Amino acid sequence: MTMKKSMFALPAVLALAAGSLLADPVPVLTVQQVDAKDTAAYVAMIAKINTLVKARAGIERYRHVWEGDFAGDSSHAVFVVSTYPSAADIYRIDDKLKNYPEMDVLLEQLKDTRHLGASELYKAVRNDGVYEGGAVFNTSVAVTDEDAYLKALDELKAIFDANGFKDSKISLYREIAGRTSATHLVVISLPSQARVAELLDAISDKALLKDWYVTAAKVRTSLANGTYHEITK
């Protein structure tokens, strides 16, 4: 697989690991772009790493692997996502995993199976979470009034609830490092790729979101979008 463009410069995959680290309702999230020689083998290796992390640090499913579906240049690309209570905790957890021979062996093996690309750091400002093993429809946006846009997302959720999508989860992430043209990422999570497709069918009806688009356009510009699904084992 050739290296894809950064998931946040283009349509992004964002997977907030449900039940992963922490009770903080507005966690920090990292996304690492990966060019894997063999996606299935790479996912299997991440599963082994997650087992070791749980044994040493007590964290369930530390790394989550996602793949692009209809996502422009990020289609079929692979991304690894992790959540933390804060940016500082990224390094605190790394420290816990030092001097860990079993982990060192796996990380050495990883060097031959993948190439690391861009990495971004996000802070949740609205966090509904995502479905484990689910799918997402993401939109990269440039926001001029975050508070007003959060209210608009509340309205969007109400529209979804009234039109057959009460199972939708909407999150908003502010980019705090690695920023390109977008300031935020909107993540709409559903239990499956099929449900995401059904949502896309619904919102393709311009009448459904006509008034909402007018309101949202006052405080944000939509830059790119895409669909993704989780492939973590």
Steps between C-alpha positions, in 0.01 A plus 500: 500500500642839411522771761177697524459867577446597860160402627443842651615698199236304310207291621585376841449186695442551859436223741449584858560169670188427698601397849865540413686713754292716685215667658596847387207611279732713286810288441800558279530283194798411279476374144796337330499444126652163405616354170479126573653242268236246607194647671379171652845421643529853636161479673604169656820661630304788655281244678814348658620846603162574660529181704841605631381853579208362700735276697741785584276810518151355545361673190245316287541519120762773511542523122204504260551437129275663240479476122366750248199407288363784285763751607667647196879459514461334842286215362647164612760685709570379855503714816571421864310694764559528877331709771647657814376717789745772392791563265743451789361151559627392158851511641408371845362184342802472271718506811304210648576295189877553513732217603243249379689229304191336351382836368845583364497180294162583345595860424816379327291265288265785412783690333499249217122505449408867482607858437370779722346807339342813642379517860242738646382595848136588576298610802135402527261790559187290447547131569222250431759226440493238224384143459761228549547335162268757344526755224511879473419784262747781562519860381800729531381857565634851559304645792479870586275472809540177692219560750251578224607195305456277805140625522457423131620144560241464778238597242646253250475219753135589564431480125668160479302373801173608340582329171600148592855550625477506878798264499724770351776649714643842413837622627704811429880510531718808501840455335770608745814381319568405140240743370466559127201687354232355729447616858263220606381153409136389521455128559163331451519143630257215428513128579587383147601602150146422389355748750742768383384436144137535610585833664666620180186407306292702746714813501529492122140620509576874506165580661591313820792726592422807289438736794777345708757556226406870489555534875824301506646688204506818709768357730677227306632407157497134400833399342495124445322182611524124491381169644713256702461178700688342787703183430659446842514134606 
